[in-house]
């Protein structure tokens, strides 16, 4: 390959890399609020949610070509986020029981927000995998199939994990009534 061809190939690669980075930046701008909300619901703390989101976005950036080629980059990023949370590689200061006084702003919907606030301390006390299933199912409105794909497990595992989480929540809610 001649000098001219090598130079043209380098310019082409640089332009392609710039386009991929711009696409990544657009993705981050567009999807960070939703991913942050999921991270916040998983961790229960603003700082931990920001750390979790940042580490997930770094992993997504490193594999952006693979992520961009995925059918749903947001689903891929959500899977990275949830896997990072469930893996237990959170900072030592992280504990499962965190009380929160308010949740981040959300879009308007027809659910009474006080219902979600009253149950939140109980959701926050669930083990990470159970909390992930509850957050993805009831806060993010994902199907069992989508949750199974996100967590990398069988649909039946999602069902049994959700069942165990709901039984725990019912018990804890009964104790506080």
BELFEN-V956548 format. One record per pair of residues at least 4 apart in sequence whose ideal C-beta (glycine too) atoms are under 6 Angstrom apart, sorted by the first residue. I is the first residue (numbers start at 0). GAP is how many residues later the second one is. If there is no record, write none. Layout:
BEGIN
I_GAP ; I_GAP
END
This chain:
BEGIN
0_4 ; 0_5 ; 19_44 ; 23_37 ; 23_40 ; 26_4 ; 26_46 ; 27_4 ; 30_4 ; 30_43 ; 31_4 ; 34_18 ; 34_46 ; 35_17 ; 38_10 ; 38_13 ; 38_14 ; 38_42 ; 39_9 ; 39_64 ; 40_94 ; 40_98 ; 41_43 ; 41_93 ; 42_5 ; 42_6 ; 42_9 ; 43_54 ; 43_56 ; 43_80 ; 44_53 ; 47_46 ; 51_33 ; 54_29 ; 55_24 ; 55_25 ; 55_28 ; 58_21 ; 59_7 ; 59_17 ; 59_20 ; 62_4 ; 63_4 ; 66_6 ; 66_9 ; 69_6 ; 77_72 ; 78_4 ; 78_71 ; 81_50 ; 81_68 ; 82_4 ; 85_42 ; 85_43 ; 85_46 ; 89_4 ; 96_28 ; 97_26 ; 98_22 ; 118_4 ; 121_47 ; 121_50 ; 122_11 ; 125_4 ; 125_5 ; 125_39 ; 129_31 ; 129_35 ; 130_4 ; 132_4 ; 132_25 ; 132_28 ; 132_29 ; 132_32 ; 133_4 ; 133_31 ; 134_4 ; 135_4 ; 135_6 ; 135_11 ; 141_4 ; 141_5 ; 143_11 ; 143_14 ; 146_11 ; 147_5 ; 147_7 ; 147_10 ; 152_4 ; 168_4
END
